[in-house]
Amino acid sequence: MTPTGPCNAPDVVDVVALGESMVTFLPSRPGRLADVPSFTRGIGGAESNVACVLAAAGHSVRWVSRVGDDAFGDHLVETIGGYGVDVAHVRRDPGRPTGLYFRTAGDRAGDAHEVAYYRTGSAASAMSATDPDPAAVRAGRVLHLSGITAALSGTCLDLMRDLTARRPGRPLVSFDVNHRPGLWGGTDAPTVLRDLARGADLVFVGQDEAWGLHSAESVRAALPEPEVLVVKQGAAGATVFEQRDVTFVPAPRVDVVAAVGAGDAFAAGFLSATLRGRPARERLRHGHLMAAAALTVPGDLATPPAREHADRLVALDDAAWGRLRLGPGWTDETQRADEEVRTS
């Protein structure tokens, strides 16, 4: 599926990403948050992560959100804009703060992992169906959203329902389920997220967050409406369902530094290849490569491989792809593909 739309209109961009970004504080060493003496400041947010990766990969991207009229809001706007993302439609809120969070250095899947969010009442949680400029939001070949926004507030959920409503002339709507149970409280999150996903054209969902379903096929059965459904299956790989076609591509082996930001990077890689009109197998491989870039750095964002570098790896035959192993620094475009294709 290749997005269609008024590609030559002056205000049209490849992708509009809407959602909250926060200032993140990354620990200086492993250990409990109570024991970490200092932190390094970064940025983190599912939609802004996708925006930054796509912009770094050469696409025109706009981020739409709200941040506080404070120093942390300045940091987010300046940093995300520094990736080449259009931030002109980010609203500043003088009455609400920019969201923050702290996390430990351990793997997010481990029992010792801690995350402390300070986002209740944030500027982004005040987004509503009447807040962003509709023309700015819909002026993309793709509109990328995630289920995190729906969990921030009732008005944010109203906004998500409005943006995923099927109507003539809308851009291709991409939706990453991104189920974060800690954000939802007593709300029936699975039902809400499933309903939002049904309104999207392209849906990303991790099999581990897919409502207790245990196979890619059962996820598709639960979500027949999206034209394209991508089921992420962790280190095993990912499956894309498109009309009657089903394509599975295994993930390359990766020497993981930190398991954060990989899902957002995967979505960015898949969207990039979608915008370029690539077939399903190549879209999945580009997603895996972008995820591998994120997995081999400590923060949420990584420098993506140069397009020519990624295209060369995507073109490997199945045997060579199966031998691929990626570690820290692999995105350096001065490296040759045959230096990366090796057995462990």
N, C-alpha and C positions, 0 to 999 in steps of 0.2 A: 504494500500500500504506500503510495507516494502522496503527500499532502498536495492539494490543489488550492488555488486561491489567487488573489490579485498580487502576484509576486512583484510586479513592476510599480505598484503604488508607492509613493514616496515615504509613507509612514509604516509600511509593512515590513516586518522582520521575520526571520525564520521561526523563532520561538518566543512566546511570552510565557514566563514562569511566574506564578502568583503564589505567595505564601510567606510565612514568617521566617526570618533569619534571626539568629541570636549571636551574641558574643560568647565564645566558648573559652574556657580556661582549662588548658591541658597541663597535667601534672609534670613537675620536673623529674620525678622518679616514681617507681612503683610503690604501692602501699595504699592504706586507707586514706580517704580524704582528710580524716582527722590528723594524719601523720605527715601529709605532704607539706613541705615548708614553703613552696613557691609554685607558681603556675605561669605558663606562657599563654598569651592571649591569641585567639584565632577567631574564626567565624564558623558558623554551622547552621544549616537549615536545608531541608531536603530540596526545596525548589530552587533556592539560591545556589546550592551546590551544583545542581543540574545546569543552571544558567551559566555559572562560571566555567564549568568544564566545556560546555558547548561553545562559549565565546573563545576560550583558549584554543579550541579545535577549529576556529575560523568561521563560525556561524554568527549571524546577527541575532542578538538576544536582548530581550527587555525583561527586567525584574519589576514586578508590581507588588507593593506591600505598604505597611506603615511601620515607622520606627519612632522612638521618642525623640523629642527635641533636646537631646542630651549628647554628651561626648561619645557614649557607646553607639548611639545612632549615627553620629558622624563617622565613627570607625567602620560601621557596616557599609554605609553608602560609599565611602571613599575606597574601601577595600574591594567591594564587589564591582564598583565602577572601574577599578584598576585592572580588572580582568578584561575590560572591553565591553561590559554589560551596560546597556542603557538603563540608568537609574532615575531618569527625569520624572517618572511617575510614582516614585516612592514618596508617600506623604509623611510629614513630620507632625507628631502629636505633642503639644506642649503640656498636656495633662496626664499622659501615661508614659511609663518608662519603656526603654528597650529591654527585651528579654535577655536573660543570661543563663548559662549553665556551666557546671563544673563536672568533670568526670575523672575516674581513676584511669590508670594506664593499662589495666588488664583487659583481656578479651571481653567484649560485651556479653558474650554467651556464658561466661563463667559466673559462678556464685559470688565471687568476691568483687565483681564489678559494681561500682557505685556511680550513679548520676544524680546530681542535685540541680533541679530546675528552679529558676526564679523568673517565671513567665506569666503567672496568674495576674490578670489585669494589665497585661502588656499592651503596647500600642497596637500590635498586630491583632490582638484578640478583639479589637473594636472594629475590624473590617466588617462590612455588611454588603448586602445586595445593592445598596444605594451609594456605596463609598467609592470604589475605584471608577475611573473614567471608562465607561463601556467601550468607547472607541479604542482606547489604549490597550485594553485587555484583549479585545478581539482582533487586533491588527497584527496577528501572527499567522503564519501558515499552520503552526501548531500552538495550542494552548496547553501548557503542562501544569497539572495540579496534583495534590496528594491528599490522602485521608487525614494527615496531621492537621491541616487547616480546619477540617470539619469538627475536630475535637476541641478547638480553642474556645469556642463560645457559641451560643445560640445564633448570634448574628453571622458568625463565620459559617455555620452550617447552612443558614439561609442562602448565603452567597454561593456556597458550593452547589447547592441544589439548583440555583439559578444558572450557574455556569455549565452544569452537566445536563441541563434540560435540552432535549433534542429540538432544534429549531432550524429553519432554512438559513443558509448563508453563514453558519458558524464555522470557525476553523476546526481542523482536526483536534479533538479533545483527547489528550493523553492523561491518564490517571494512574498514579502509583498508590496502591492500597495503603501501604505504610501503616499497618495496624500497630499502634503503641498503646497497650492496655492501660498503662499508668496514666494516660491522659483522659481516659473516658469515664472514670468513676463508675456509677451505676447505670450508665447509658447502655443500651443494647447496641454496642459498637458493630458487631458482625452484620446485623440487619441494615444499619445505616450505611456502612461501607459497601455492602453488596448492592444496595439501591443506587448509590452514587456510581459505582463501577458499571452498572447496567446502562447508564446514560452516556458513557464514554465510548470513543471509537477505538482507542488503544489502551489496554490495561496491563499494568505490571503487578504481579502478586507473588510473594514468596510462598512456596508450598507450606512452610512452617507457620504462616500466618493466615492460611486459607481456611478458616472456620472449621478446623478439625478434619478436613479432607486429606486423604493420604495418597493421592495420585494426581498427576497432571490432568488425566482424563476426567477425573471426578470434579476437578476445579472447573474444567470447561463445561461440564454438564450443568454445574451450578451457575455459570456465567455464559450463556449462549449468545447474549446480545452484542457484545463488542465485536467489531469486525476482526480485530487482532487482539489476542490474549497471549501474554508472555508469562509463563509460570517459571519462576526462578527456583532451582533445586539445589541451592548451596554449591558445595565444591563439586557435585556431580555434573552440573551443567544447567541448561535451561531449555524449555520447550516452547515453541510458538505455534499457536493455532490460528490459521488464517483461512477463512472460508472452509473448504474441505481438506486443506493441506495441514499436515502436522510435521514439524521439523524439530528434531532434538540435536543440540550441539554440546558436546562435553566441554567443561571448563578446563583451561590449561592448569598445570600445577603451579602453585604460587608460594614463594617463601614469604609468609604473612608477617608484616611488622605490626599492623593494627587493623582490626576488623571493623573499621568505621568508615562511612562514606561510600562503601563499595556498591550498595544498591543504587544510590543516586548516580554514581559514575556509570554503572551498567545501563541505566535508563538513558543517560546522555549519549553513550556510545550507540545504543540501539536507535535513538532518535536521529542522531547524526547520519547514520547509514540509511535510515528511512527517508530523510530529506534528500539524500543523494540517489534515491530510487534503487537501492541495492536489494537483492533477493534475500529471503528469510535466513538462509544459512550464513550469509555475510553479515546481516544485521545482528544476529546472535553472537558471532565471533567478535564484531566490533564492541558489543556490550561486554563480553568477557574481558577483552583487552583493556577497556577503560576501567573496569572493576579491578583488574590486576594492578593498574597504576595506583589506584587508591589504597589497595591492600598493602602495597610495598612502601608506604610512607606513614609517619605517625599521626598525622592530622586527617581532617575530613577531605581535604582537597590535594590533588597531585597534578603535576604537569603532565598533560596527556602526551602520548607518543605523536610525533609528527604524522600527518595524514599518509605520506608516502610510506613511512615505516609501518604504520598499522595496516595499510593496504597490502604490503608485502607479506606480513604475517598472516593476514586473513586469507591470502591466496595459497597458503601451504596445502599440500595434499593431506589427507586424513592421517596418514602415518606420521608425517612430520609434525602436524598439529598435536597429535597424541604424545609426542616426545617433548613438546614445548615446556620449558620450565622458566618462570620469570621471578627474578629477585630484585632487591633494591637497586635502583639506577637503571633498570632495563629500558626505560623510556628515552634514555639519551639517544638521540637520533644518529650519533656517530657510531653506535654499535651496529654490527652487521647481523642480519637475521640468522646466519648460519652459526654465529657465536652463541645464540640463544637456544637453538634447536639442539638439544643434547639430552642424553639419558642421565638420570640421577645416579 
